[in-house]
Each structure stands twice: as structure tokens, then as C-alpha cells.
Amino acid sequence: MKSIVLLLVLAFTASPALAFHIGPATPAAGHGQVELGGGYFFYQAELDDADIEQNRPYLQVGYGMGIEKEPRWEVYLRGGAADLRDEANFDSEYQPFGGVGLKGAFYDGSHFGWGMAVQGDYFADFESAGIDIRHLWEVELGFPFQGRLGPFILYLSPVFYHTQMKAENSFGSEMKMTEDGNFGGFGGFGLDLGPVRFEAEAQYKSDWSAGGFLSVRF
């Protein structure tokens, strides 16, 4: 009985609080343009006295939608790989993931704008220390406010999120888990140089996370 309890505790502390780079309200891709990019996001979280870390390199392709002379919107697909480890003995190798998102501006002035971003990601199974993490997915919703001065973009936003997964130990015991909290924030810096844009972003949910994203549009 003690072994089962211990494994369930390990499963719970292996629960990752997921998040990804979101960016400013105005997407990089213009109307009818394609965006290709790559990024890296380092995530860490504190869950029940456990420190969780993930490394997430990924590629992204997006398409600019909307009407000419109106604020831009973009739909995008994302794919990559992520590991998962905690401060105890859970240490899973990289596993694939995929995601989809939509973002755009409700208002995009020459110096100020605001909009919405919604995205979701689904991860393959993680396994370590006799624990399987399965059906791991997350959705995020943000409302970025941005300021622009020439090629420089500064943005800040609240974010609402939900993450859940199932954990199963070697005895076949299974439990559904969700991340603590549903509200956080993020902010970042963008440099838009014609067809190339670079973005760096920091987020706070249960702990600090950060990443960078470089894209080209054509």
C-alpha cells in the first residue's frame, strides 16, 4: 500500500504546467502571407513542493488572414519535442507534440494595439520511474496589449489556461490531474525588421518561464 501511495505522489509531482510563447497581438504574417519560424521555450513550475522543468524546441508555420487595410489575423500550426523532469527521479526523454493557434488584433494603430490569442497543444506520452503521463493537453487564452515604436514592439497580457493529463503507475492505478490555477500573465519584446521578426517573452504562472522565437514571412 505504501508503494502505491508513493508512486501516485511521484505521478502527481511529475505533472507539468504547460505554456508556450504567445507573442504580441499583431502577428508577423501579413494578409495572405506565410510565416515560417522556430523557437525554444524553457518552462519551469512549482507544484506541490516539486520543481518541474521542460525544454521545448519547435517549428511553426502560420498563414495571415483577414481583409486588406484591416488588422491582421493569423492561424498557425506548431510542432516539436519536449522532455519532462522534476526534482525527484522523474526524467523523461524528448517526446513529440503538436499544436494549433489563432491570434490577431482587434485594433492595430501606429503606436498602440490590442487583440486576442488562443492556442492549444497536445503531447505524446512521457514515461519514467514507473510512471506514465498520458493525454497531456493544454489550452491558453490571452489578450495582449502592445506598444510600437518603429521596429520595436513591447507587449503585456493576462492569460487564462487549463492543463490536464492522466498518470498511471506500474500497478495500473490511474488518476486525472489538472494544473493549479487558471490565471497568469506574460510580456515580451519584439523586433520587426521587414520580413524577419524576433520575439522574446517571459511568463509567470506557478513559476517563471521564458523563450524566444524567430520567424520569416513571405
MDAnalysis code that builds the backbone (N, CA, C; Angstrom):
import MDAnalysis as mda
import numpy as np

u = mda.Universe.empty(654, n_residues=218, atom_resindex=np.repeat(np.arange(218), 3), trajectory=True)
u.add_TopologyAttr("name", ["N", "CA", "C"] * 218)
u.add_TopologyAttr("resid", np.arange(1, 219))
u.add_TopologyAttr("resname", ["MET", "LYS", "SER", "ILE", "VAL", "LEU", "LEU", "LEU", "VAL", "LEU", "ALA", "PHE", "THR", "ALA", "SER", "PRO", "ALA", "LEU", "ALA", "PHE", "HIS", "ILE", "GLY", "PRO", "ALA", "THR", "PRO", "ALA", "ALA", "GLY", "HIS", "GLY", "GLN", "VAL", "GLU", "LEU", "GLY", "GLY", "GLY", "TYR", "PHE", "PHE", "TYR", "GLN", "ALA", "GLU", "LEU", "ASP", "ASP", "ALA", "ASP", "ILE", "GLU", "GLN", "ASN", "ARG", "PRO", "TYR", "LEU", "GLN", "VAL", "GLY", "TYR", "GLY", "MET", "GLY", "ILE", "GLU", "LYS", "GLU", "PRO", "ARG", "TRP", "GLU", "VAL", "TYR", "LEU", "ARG", "GLY", "GLY", "ALA", "ALA", "ASP", "LEU", "ARG", "ASP", "GLU", "ALA", "ASN", "PHE", "ASP", "SER", "GLU", "TYR", "GLN", "PRO", "PHE", "GLY", "GLY", "VAL", "GLY", "LEU", "LYS", "GLY", "ALA", "PHE", "TYR", "ASP", "GLY", "SER", "HIS", "PHE", "GLY", "TRP", "GLY", "MET", "ALA", "VAL", "GLN", "GLY", "ASP", "TYR", "PHE", "ALA", "ASP", "PHE", "GLU", "SER", "ALA", "GLY", "ILE", "ASP", "ILE", "ARG", "HIS", "LEU", "TRP", "GLU", "VAL", "GLU", "LEU", "GLY", "PHE", "PRO", "PHE", "GLN", "GLY", "ARG", "LEU", "GLY", "PRO", "PHE", "ILE", "LEU", "TYR", "LEU", "SER", "PRO", "VAL", "PHE", "TYR", "HIS", "THR", "GLN", "MET", "LYS", "ALA", "GLU", "ASN", "SER", "PHE", "GLY", "SER", "GLU", "MET", "LYS", "MET", "THR", "GLU", "ASP", "GLY", "ASN", "PHE", "GLY", "GLY", "PHE", "GLY", "GLY", "PHE", "GLY", "LEU", "ASP", "LEU", "GLY", "PRO", "VAL", "ARG", "PHE", "GLU", "ALA", "GLU", "ALA", "GLN", "TYR", "LYS", "SER", "ASP", "TRP", "SER", "ALA", "GLY", "GLY", "PHE", "LEU", "SER", "VAL", "ARG", "PHE"])
u.atoms.positions = np.array([
    [0.825, -1.203, 0.000],
    [0.000, 0.000, 0.000],
    [0.860, 1.255, 0.000],
    [1.934, 1.266, 0.813],
    [2.826, 2.419, 0.856],
    [3.476, 2.654, -0.499],
    [3.815, 1.563, -1.214],
    [4.443, 1.699, -2.532],
    [3.479, 2.342, -3.521],
    [2.213, 1.957, -3.471],
    [1.223, 2.543, -4.370],
    [1.069, 4.033, -4.090],
    [0.972, 4.389, -2.814],
    [0.850, 5.802, -2.452],
    [2.059, 6.588, -2.933],
    [3.259, 6.037, -2.760],
    [4.478, 6.717, -3.179],
    [4.490, 6.944, -4.685],
    [4.092, 5.946, -5.451],
    [4.085, 6.082, -6.905],
    [3.048, 7.102, -7.367],
    [1.917, 7.159, -6.694],
    [0.918, 8.154, -7.047],
    [1.410, 9.556, -6.725],
    [2.125, 9.707, -5.636],
    [2.721, 11.003, -5.298],
    [3.731, 11.415, -6.359],
    [4.565, 10.468, -6.784],
    [5.529, 10.758, -7.842],
    [4.823, 11.146, -9.128],
    [3.718, 10.482, -9.424],
    [2.960, 10.819, -10.627],
    [2.424, 12.236, -10.552],
    [1.933, 12.613, -9.394],
    [1.383, 13.959, -9.242],
    [2.461, 15.018, -9.356],
    [3.617, 14.774, -8.729],
    [4.694, 15.757, -8.788],
    [5.346, 15.786, -10.150],
    [5.072, 14.816, -11.006],
    [5.581, 14.867, -12.377],
    [4.664, 15.643, -13.296],
    [3.600, 16.194, -12.774],
    [2.651, 16.937, -13.598],
    [3.231, 18.246, -14.085],
    [3.365, 18.466, -15.419],
    [3.925, 19.703, -15.911],
    [2.860, 20.768, -16.088],
    [3.203, 22.018, -15.787],
    [2.307, 23.128, -16.066],
    [2.747, 23.731, -17.386],
    [2.006, 23.440, -18.423],
    [2.465, 23.748, -19.767],
    [2.192, 25.198, -20.123],
    [2.977, 25.700, -21.047],
    [2.784, 27.024, -21.610],
    [3.684, 27.130, -22.815],
    [3.357, 28.077, -23.691],
    [4.172, 28.321, -24.852],
    [4.225, 29.799, -25.144],
    [5.212, 30.163, -25.949],
    [5.314, 31.518, -26.471],
    [4.001, 31.905, -27.153],
    [3.509, 33.109, -26.859],
    [2.259, 33.584, -27.446],
    [2.506, 34.781, -28.358],
    [3.252, 35.776, -27.894],
    [3.612, 36.906, -28.726],
    [2.653, 38.072, -28.635],
    [2.942, 39.159, -29.376],
    [2.082, 40.342, -29.365],
    [0.794, 40.114, -30.122],
    [-0.099, 41.104, -30.075],
    [-1.390, 40.966, -30.734],
    [-1.249, 40.915, -32.252],
    [-0.395, 41.747, -32.819],
    [-0.237, 41.790, -34.269],
    [0.684, 40.667, -34.723],
    [0.194, 39.723, -35.505],
    [1.041, 38.609, -35.944],
    [2.087, 39.070, -36.949],
    [3.103, 38.238, -37.137],
    [4.164, 38.567, -38.081],
    [3.677, 38.494, -39.515],
    [2.839, 37.516, -39.843],
    [2.361, 37.330, -41.211],
    [1.331, 38.382, -41.582],
    [1.525, 39.010, -42.740],
    [0.539, 39.948, -43.249],
    [-0.575, 39.223, -43.972],
    [-1.506, 39.970, -44.536],
    [-2.633, 39.362, -45.247],
    [-2.135, 38.516, -46.411],
    [-2.500, 37.244, -46.406],
    [-2.112, 36.350, -47.482],
    [-0.671, 35.894, -47.454],
    [0.055, 36.207, -46.381],
    [1.455, 35.806, -46.278],
    [1.597, 34.522, -45.467],
    [2.720, 33.845, -45.688],
    [3.084, 32.662, -44.922],
    [4.236, 33.006, -43.995],
    [4.156, 32.532, -42.767],
    [5.221, 32.730, -41.783],
    [5.848, 31.384, -41.445],
    [7.160, 31.321, -41.504],
    [7.901, 30.140, -41.074],
    [8.843, 30.559, -39.953],
    [8.856, 29.774, -38.870],
    [9.696, 30.165, -37.751],
    [10.092, 28.987, -36.884],
    [10.957, 29.272, -35.973],
    [11.403, 28.286, -34.998],
    [11.638, 28.955, -33.668],
    [11.467, 28.202, -32.610],
    [11.633, 28.787, -31.293],
    [12.070, 27.769, -30.265],
    [12.333, 28.289, -29.087],
    [12.690, 27.456, -27.927],
    [12.013, 28.060, -26.712],
    [11.392, 27.203, -25.892],
    [10.737, 27.676, -24.680],
    [11.174, 26.815, -23.509],
    [11.673, 27.467, -22.470],
    [12.045, 26.778, -21.230],
    [10.984, 27.044, -20.190],
    [10.384, 25.965, -19.701],
    [9.297, 26.104, -18.739],
    [9.686, 25.484, -17.409],
    [9.356, 26.204, -16.335],
    [9.529, 25.641, -15.002],
    [8.323, 26.007, -14.149],
    [7.984, 25.109, -13.238],
    [6.800, 25.295, -12.411],
    [7.017, 24.678, -11.044],
    [6.332, 25.233, -10.064],
    [6.348, 24.691, -8.705],
    [4.981, 24.082, -8.424],
    [4.973, 22.778, -8.224],
    [3.733, 22.054, -7.994],
    [3.879, 21.145, -6.783],
    [3.116, 21.420, -5.749],
    [3.170, 20.592, -4.539],
    [4.603, 20.357, -4.072],
    [5.356, 21.435, -3.917],
    [6.739, 21.390, -3.429],
    [7.678, 20.673, -4.390],
    [7.277, 20.511, -5.630],
    [8.133, 19.897, -6.646],
    [8.457, 20.936, -7.712],
    [9.695, 20.914, -8.181],
    [10.117, 21.814, -9.251],
    [10.100, 21.058, -10.576],
    [9.320, 21.556, -11.530],
    [9.157, 20.920, -12.829],
    [9.895, 21.734, -13.880],
    [10.572, 21.046, -14.795],
    [11.254, 21.725, -15.893],
    [10.985, 21.012, -17.208],
    [10.846, 21.794, -18.272],
    [10.728, 21.257, -19.622],
    [11.504, 22.137, -20.599],
    [12.165, 21.488, -21.557],
    [12.786, 22.164, -22.690],
    [11.949, 21.858, -23.918],
    [11.595, 22.891, -24.696],
    [10.697, 22.697, -25.828],
    [11.177, 23.416, -27.077],
    [12.015, 22.819, -27.897],
    [12.298, 23.372, -29.220],
    [11.163, 23.036, -30.180],
    [10.855, 23.942, -31.116],
    [9.719, 23.697, -32.001],
    [9.850, 24.494, -33.298],
    [9.079, 24.090, -34.292],
    [8.918, 24.795, -35.555],
    [7.462, 25.227, -35.693],
    [7.255, 26.316, -36.442],
    [5.899, 26.844, -36.576],
    [5.678, 27.374, -37.981],
    [4.481, 27.157, -38.515],
    [4.090, 27.720, -39.798],
    [2.734, 28.397, -39.619],
    [2.627, 29.611, -40.140],
    [1.387, 30.359, -39.996],
    [0.952, 30.983, -41.303],
    [-0.320, 31.360, -41.362],
    [-0.874, 31.999, -42.557],
    [-1.667, 33.227, -42.135],
    [-1.385, 34.364, -42.776],
    [-2.056, 35.608, -42.461],
    [-3.426, 35.709, -43.102],
    [-4.448, 35.942, -42.283],
    [-5.823, 36.039, -42.774],
    [-6.326, 37.470, -42.619],
    [-7.577, 37.662, -42.976],
    [-8.206, 38.958, -42.789],
    [-8.353, 39.736, -44.073],
    [-8.819, 40.958, -43.939],
    [-9.099, 41.843, -45.061],
    [-8.026, 42.910, -45.139],
    [-7.599, 43.234, -46.366],
    [-6.602, 44.285, -46.557],
    [-7.056, 45.585, -45.887],
    [-6.098, 46.287, -45.296],
    [-6.307, 47.557, -44.595],
    [-7.072, 47.379, -43.286],
    [-7.269, 46.128, -42.868],
    [-7.866, 45.832, -41.570],
    [-6.809, 45.155, -40.705],
    [-6.971, 45.125, -39.371],
    [-5.996, 44.443, -38.507],
    [-5.764, 43.004, -38.932],
    [-4.530, 42.544, -38.781],
    [-4.151, 41.220, -39.263],
    [-4.518, 40.135, -38.253],
    [-4.839, 38.942, -38.802],
    [-5.069, 37.732, -38.017],
    [-4.254, 36.604, -38.629],
    [-3.873, 35.648, -37.798],
    [-3.034, 34.544, -38.267],
    [-3.456, 33.243, -37.615],
    [-3.519, 32.180, -38.411],
    [-3.714, 30.838, -37.900],
    [-2.392, 30.102, -38.065],
    [-2.007, 29.290, -37.084],
    [-0.695, 28.650, -37.156],
    [-0.724, 27.243, -36.574],
    [0.219, 26.444, -37.083],
    [0.465, 25.098, -36.597],
    [1.855, 25.048, -36.006],
    [2.013, 24.258, -34.955],
    [3.282, 24.179, -34.236],
    [3.601, 22.722, -33.952],
    [4.869, 22.364, -34.066],
    [5.293, 21.004, -33.757],
    [6.722, 20.966, -33.287],
    [7.013, 20.037, -32.392],
    [8.372, 19.932, -31.872],
    [8.502, 18.763, -30.927],
    [9.389, 18.897, -29.964],
    [9.632, 17.841, -28.984],
    [9.906, 18.481, -27.628],
    [9.589, 17.746, -26.566],
    [9.777, 18.253, -25.206],
    [10.178, 17.119, -24.283],
    [11.034, 17.443, -23.327],
    [11.355, 16.494, -22.272],
    [10.509, 16.822, -21.042],
    [10.706, 16.122, -19.961],
    [9.974, 16.363, -18.720],
    [10.752, 15.785, -17.559],
    [11.048, 16.624, -16.574],
    [11.757, 16.142, -15.390],
    [11.332, 16.945, -14.162],
    [11.534, 16.327, -13.001],
    [11.265, 17.022, -11.755],
    [12.490, 16.922, -10.863],
    [12.357, 17.418, -9.635],
    [13.494, 17.441, -8.723],
    [13.732, 16.088, -8.054],
    [12.801, 15.144, -8.256],
    [12.963, 13.814, -7.664],
    [13.616, 12.892, -8.681],
    [12.924, 11.863, -9.126],
    [13.538, 10.899, -10.045],
    [12.768, 10.720, -11.341],
    [11.827, 11.618, -11.651],
    [11.147, 11.551, -12.942],
    [11.975, 12.320, -13.959],
    [12.411, 11.648, -15.020],
    [13.259, 12.269, -16.035],
    [12.996, 11.589, -17.368],
    [12.043, 12.123, -18.114],
    [11.644, 11.525, -19.385],
    [12.416, 12.145, -20.547],
    [12.681, 11.332, -21.548],
    [13.339, 11.822, -22.753],
    [12.364, 12.642, -23.593],
    [12.896, 13.264, -24.649],
    [12.080, 14.104, -25.526],
    [11.002, 13.284, -26.223],
    [9.801, 13.856, -26.239],
    [8.658, 13.256, -26.915],
    [8.014, 14.304, -27.817],
    [7.392, 13.898, -28.933],
    [6.805, 14.878, -29.855],
    [5.539, 15.526, -29.312],
    [5.239, 16.688, -29.836],
    [3.988, 17.378, -29.529],
    [3.544, 18.163, -30.757],
    [2.286, 18.542, -30.775],
    [1.737, 19.357, -31.842],
    [0.721, 20.327, -31.288],
    [0.533, 21.442, -31.989],
    [-0.410, 22.432, -31.513],
    [-0.970, 23.274, -32.640],
    [-2.014, 24.031, -32.317],
    [-2.658, 24.920, -33.271],
    [-3.043, 26.200, -32.543],
    [-3.057, 27.321, -33.258],
    [-3.395, 28.572, -32.612],
    [-3.981, 29.593, -33.563],
    [-4.600, 30.608, -32.992],
    [-5.170, 31.728, -33.735],
    [-4.893, 32.999, -32.949],
    [-4.384, 34.019, -33.638],
    [-4.120, 35.284, -32.957],
    [-4.353, 36.432, -33.926],
    [-4.631, 37.600, -33.371],
    [-4.832, 38.762, -34.217],
    [-5.179, 39.980, -33.395],
    [-5.263, 41.120, -34.079],
    [-5.509, 42.397, -33.422],
    [-6.947, 42.856, -33.647],
    [-7.594, 43.304, -32.591],
    [-8.869, 43.985, -32.722],
    [-8.642, 45.428, -33.175],
    [-7.544, 45.995, -32.666],
    [-7.144, 47.348, -33.070],
    [-5.635, 47.358, -33.219],
    [-5.152, 47.923, -34.337],
    [-3.718, 47.950, -34.604],
    [-3.335, 49.327, -35.130],
    [-3.105, 50.263, -34.206],
    [-2.709, 51.607, -34.586],
    [-1.208, 51.704, -34.810],
    [-0.748, 52.880, -35.172],
    [0.672, 53.068, -35.461],
    [1.533, 52.951, -34.206],
    [0.962, 53.226, -33.021],
    [1.739, 53.158, -31.780],
    [1.104, 52.284, -30.695],
    [-0.132, 51.871, -30.902],
    [-0.815, 51.089, -29.867],
    [-1.745, 50.081, -30.527],
    [-1.904, 48.917, -29.882],
    [-2.826, 47.913, -30.391],
    [-3.188, 46.914, -29.310],
    [-4.238, 46.181, -29.550],
    [-4.609, 45.103, -28.633],
    [-5.401, 44.054, -29.415],
    [-5.391, 42.830, -28.886],
    [-6.054, 41.758, -29.603],
    [-6.248, 40.517, -28.753],
    [-6.250, 39.375, -29.410],
    [-6.530, 38.112, -28.735],
    [-5.641, 37.018, -29.305],
    [-5.302, 36.051, -28.481],
    [-4.562, 34.870, -28.914],
    [-5.109, 33.655, -28.183],
    [-5.403, 32.587, -28.922],
    [-5.851, 31.340, -28.320],
    [-5.068, 30.207, -28.966],
    [-4.584, 29.270, -28.165],
    [-3.792, 28.166, -28.691],
    [-3.930, 26.941, -27.794],
    [-3.677, 25.790, -28.402],
    [-3.733, 24.537, -27.662],
    [-2.671, 23.581, -28.162],
    [-2.175, 22.723, -27.270],
    [-1.115, 21.775, -27.604],
    [-1.417, 20.419, -26.980],
    [-0.966, 19.375, -27.675],
    [-1.151, 18.011, -27.195],
    [0.187, 17.289, -27.267],
    [0.541, 16.582, -26.179],
    [1.843, 15.941, -26.064],
    [1.723, 14.423, -26.110],
    [2.737, 13.791, -26.678],
    [2.835, 12.336, -26.619],
    [3.119, 11.903, -25.178],
    [3.074, 10.603, -24.922],
    [3.225, 10.094, -23.561],
    [4.652, 10.245, -23.051],
    [4.771, 10.551, -21.763],
    [6.053, 10.575, -21.065],
    [6.122, 9.371, -20.127],
    [7.314, 8.820, -19.970],
    [7.476, 7.662, -19.096],
    [8.795, 7.746, -18.356],
    [8.760, 7.513, -17.049],
    [9.964, 7.494, -16.222],
    [9.595, 6.999, -14.834],
    [10.528, 6.315, -14.190],
    [10.375, 5.882, -12.796],
    [9.090, 5.108, -12.561],
    [8.664, 4.309, -13.544],
    [7.457, 3.511, -13.388],
    [6.167, 4.283, -13.515],
    [6.227, 5.533, -13.996],
    [5.047, 6.379, -14.138],
    [4.854, 6.725, -15.609],
    [3.623, 6.600, -16.080],
    [3.251, 7.027, -17.431],
    [2.375, 8.271, -17.337],
    [2.775, 9.327, -18.067],
    [1.953, 10.526, -18.179],
    [1.318, 10.503, -19.559],
    [-0.023, 10.458, -19.619],
    [-0.736, 10.311, -20.881],
    [-1.809, 11.388, -21.039],
    [-2.235, 11.579, -22.281],
    [-3.312, 12.517, -22.616],
    [-3.049, 13.898, -22.004],
    [-1.850, 14.390, -22.236],
    [-1.430, 15.690, -21.702],
    [-1.759, 16.778, -22.721],
    [-2.635, 17.712, -22.343],
    [-3.007, 18.792, -23.251],
    [-3.269, 20.072, -22.485],
    [-3.225, 21.186, -23.246],
    [-3.435, 22.500, -22.641],
    [-4.069, 23.456, -23.627],
    [-4.883, 24.375, -23.122],
    [-5.386, 25.494, -23.917],
    [-5.038, 26.790, -23.173],
    [-4.769, 27.840, -23.961],
    [-4.416, 29.150, -23.410],
    [-5.186, 30.237, -24.152],
    [-5.573, 31.265, -23.422],
    [-6.277, 32.407, -23.993],
    [-5.701, 33.682, -23.410],
    [-5.192, 34.557, -24.280],
    [-4.611, 35.811, -23.841],
    [-5.188, 36.991, -24.604],
    [-5.028, 38.201, -24.021],
    [-5.496, 39.440, -24.648],
    [-4.358, 40.461, -24.608],
    [-3.408, 40.342, -25.532],
    [-2.208, 41.175, -25.481],
    [-2.495, 42.654, -25.789],
    [-1.863, 43.517, -25.012],
    [-1.795, 44.948, -25.280],
    [-0.364, 45.261, -25.705],
    [-0.212, 46.067, -26.747],
    [1.118, 46.301, -27.275],
    [1.355, 47.774, -27.569],
    [2.616, 48.163, -27.466],
    [3.065, 49.481, -27.872],
    [4.139, 49.324, -28.930],
    [4.125, 50.182, -29.931],
    [5.065, 50.062, -31.040],
    [5.773, 51.395, -31.268],
    [7.091, 51.321, -31.471],
    [7.904, 52.476, -31.828],
    [8.873, 52.027, -32.907],
    [8.550, 52.367, -34.150],
    [9.362, 51.888, -35.254],
    [9.327, 50.371, -35.319],
    [10.487, 49.709, -35.373],
    [10.506, 48.238, -35.429],
    [10.346, 47.562, -34.066],
    [10.289, 48.353, -32.984],
    [10.254, 47.786, -31.639],
    [8.814, 47.622, -31.151],
    [8.536, 46.456, -30.571],
    [7.209, 46.147, -30.038],
    [7.358, 45.685, -28.595],
    [6.621, 46.292, -27.701],
    [6.522, 45.845, -26.310],
    [5.089, 45.405, -26.052],
    [4.904, 44.268, -25.362],
    [3.552, 43.778, -25.135],
    [3.413, 43.159, -23.746],
    [2.177, 43.156, -23.274],
    [1.850, 42.647, -21.938],
    [0.433, 42.106, -21.985],
    [0.177, 40.996, -21.261],
    [-1.146, 40.387, -21.350],
    [-1.448, 39.501, -20.154],
    [-2.719, 39.429, -19.768],
    [-3.142, 38.339, -18.873],
    [-3.292, 37.071, -19.699],
    [-3.293, 35.919, -19.046],
    [-3.500, 34.663, -19.756],
    [-4.343, 33.735, -18.889],
    [-5.329, 33.114, -19.516],
    [-6.170, 32.119, -18.872],
    [-5.800, 30.758, -19.467],
    [-5.692, 29.752, -18.623],
    [-5.199, 28.470, -19.122],
    [-5.839, 27.299, -18.375],
    [-5.797, 26.151, -19.039],
    [-6.224, 24.903, -18.410],
    [-5.329, 23.792, -18.933],
    [-4.794, 23.002, -18.022],
    [-3.923, 21.884, -18.366],
    [-4.409, 20.643, -17.628],
    [-4.467, 19.525, -18.328],
    [-4.822, 18.282, -17.655],
    [-4.138, 17.091, -18.305],
    [-4.067, 16.005, -17.562],
    [-3.392, 14.788, -18.012],
    [-3.841, 13.631, -17.139],
    [-3.417, 12.426, -17.529],
    [-3.639, 11.239, -16.723],
    [-2.296, 10.610, -16.393],
    [-2.146, 10.151, -15.166],
    [-0.927, 9.479, -14.726],
    [-1.264, 8.060, -14.279],
    [-0.443, 7.114, -14.696],
    [-0.665, 5.715, -14.333],
    [0.633, 5.122, -13.810],
    [0.567, 4.428, -12.673],
    [1.771, 3.810, -12.124],
    [1.874, 2.355, -12.572],
    [2.936, 1.699, -12.147],
    [3.207, 0.319, -12.585],
    [2.192, -0.680, -12.047],
    [1.368, -0.283, -11.064],
    [0.322, -1.154, -10.528],
    [-0.996, -0.996, -11.288],
    [-1.023, -0.097, -12.274],
    [-2.238, 0.132, -13.042],
    [-3.174, 1.159, -12.445],
    [-2.776, 1.777, -11.318],
    [-3.613, 2.817, -10.717],
    [-3.500, 4.098, -11.545],
    [-4.635, 4.726, -11.817],
    [-4.674, 5.889, -12.703],
    [-5.376, 7.040, -12.015],
    [-4.915, 8.248, -12.288],
    [-5.575, 9.423, -11.742],
    [-5.486, 10.565, -12.742],
    [-6.555, 11.373, -12.785],
    [-6.602, 12.559, -13.622],
    [-6.101, 13.748, -12.822],
    [-5.262, 14.587, -13.447],
    [-4.678, 15.726, -12.755],
    [-4.825, 16.984, -13.598],
    [-5.014, 18.108, -12.943],
    [-5.058, 19.404, -13.602],
    [-4.092, 20.346, -12.908],
    [-3.600, 21.301, -13.645],
    [-2.661, 22.268, -13.077],
    [-3.371, 23.202, -12.109],
    [-2.701, 23.538, -11.016],
    [-3.240, 24.508, -10.064],
    [-3.341, 25.877, -10.727],
    [-4.456, 26.548, -10.493],
    [-4.639, 27.893, -11.020],
    [-5.049, 27.894, -12.476],
    [-5.665, 28.984, -12.871],
    [-6.083, 29.160, -14.258],
    [-5.791, 30.560, -14.790],
    [-5.009, 31.333, -14.052],
    [-4.750, 32.714, -14.458],
    [-3.291, 33.076, -14.232],
    [-2.699, 33.751, -15.214],
    [-1.319, 34.219, -15.111],
    [-1.113, 35.420, -16.005],
    [0.126, 35.653, -16.392],
    [0.430, 36.793, -17.235],
    [1.695, 36.557, -18.031],
    [1.866, 37.344, -19.089],
    [3.082, 37.270, -19.884],
    [3.375, 38.620, -20.513],
    [4.608, 38.804, -20.902],
    [5.018, 40.032, -21.559],
    [6.281, 39.786, -22.343],
    [6.566, 40.674, -23.296],
    [7.750, 40.442, -24.100],
    [8.144, 41.619, -24.950],
    [9.120, 41.352, -25.787],
    [9.737, 42.347, -26.652],
    [9.841, 41.775, -28.053],
    [9.488, 42.559, -29.052],
    [9.590, 42.132, -30.427],
    [10.406, 43.112, -31.249],
    [11.103, 42.600, -32.238],
    [11.873, 43.409, -33.178],
    [11.468, 42.993, -34.580],
    [10.734, 43.858, -35.275],
    [10.176, 43.558, -36.586],
    [11.016, 44.251, -37.657],
    [11.790, 43.473, -38.401],
    [12.713, 44.003, -39.405],
    [12.284, 43.552, -40.801],
    [11.168, 44.111, -41.264],
    [10.691, 43.749, -42.591],
    [10.210, 42.321, -42.636],
    [10.876, 41.453, -43.413],
    [10.403, 40.065, -43.497],
    [10.806, 39.206, -42.297],
    [11.625, 39.718, -41.411],
    [12.128, 38.947, -40.276],
    [11.642, 39.565, -38.972],
    [11.173, 38.711, -38.051],
    [10.793, 39.195, -36.724],
    [11.392, 38.295, -35.651],
    [11.882, 38.930, -34.592],
    [12.365, 38.212, -33.410],
    [11.528, 38.626, -32.217],
    [11.155, 37.646, -31.383],
    [10.373, 37.910, -30.175],
    [10.982, 37.167, -28.991],
    [11.056, 37.839, -27.861],
    [11.492, 37.230, -26.604],
    [10.398, 37.469, -25.571],
    [10.054, 36.430, -24.818],
    [8.889, 36.511, -23.947],
    [9.142, 35.837, -22.607],
    [8.586, 36.416, -21.553],
    [8.605, 35.815, -20.214],
    [7.170, 35.630, -19.741],
    [6.928, 34.539, -19.020],
    [5.600, 34.242, -18.492],
    [5.688, 33.926, -17.003],
    [4.603, 34.204, -16.310],
    [4.520, 33.772, -14.918],
    [3.185, 33.084, -14.684],
    [3.257, 31.820, -14.284],
    [2.082, 31.078, -13.837],
    [2.379, 30.602, -12.420],
    [2.801, 29.354, -12.278],
    [3.240, 28.915, -10.959],
    [4.714, 29.223, -10.732],
    [5.429, 29.562, -11.782],
    [6.830, 29.973, -11.705],
    [7.161, 30.710, -12.995],
    [8.384, 31.215, -13.083],
    [8.809, 31.956, -14.255],
    [9.230, 31.019, -15.382],
    [8.896, 31.414, -16.615],
    [9.304, 30.702, -17.816],
    [9.658, 31.732, -18.874],
    [10.425, 31.315, -19.875],
    [10.849, 32.260, -20.902],
    [11.243, 31.536, -22.167],
    [11.209, 32.260, -23.283],
    [11.604, 31.671, -24.551],
    [11.810, 32.718, -25.619],
    [12.256, 32.275, -26.782],
    [12.484, 33.155, -27.915],
    [11.951, 32.523, -29.191],
    [11.627, 33.386, -30.176],
    [11.037, 32.925, -31.425],
    [11.540, 33.801, -32.562],
    [12.002, 33.172, -33.643],
    [12.495, 33.872, -34.826],
    [11.715, 33.383, -36.029],
    [11.189, 34.324, -36.835],
    [10.383, 33.925, -37.986],
    [10.688, 34.791, -39.188],
    [10.357, 34.263, -40.352],
    [10.452, 34.989, -41.619],
    [9.121, 34.850, -42.345],
    [8.681, 35.899, -43.005],
    [7.397, 35.874, -43.723],
    [7.637, 36.183, -45.199],
    [6.794, 35.624, -46.033],
    [6.934, 35.858, -47.465],
    [5.581, 35.668, -48.161],
])
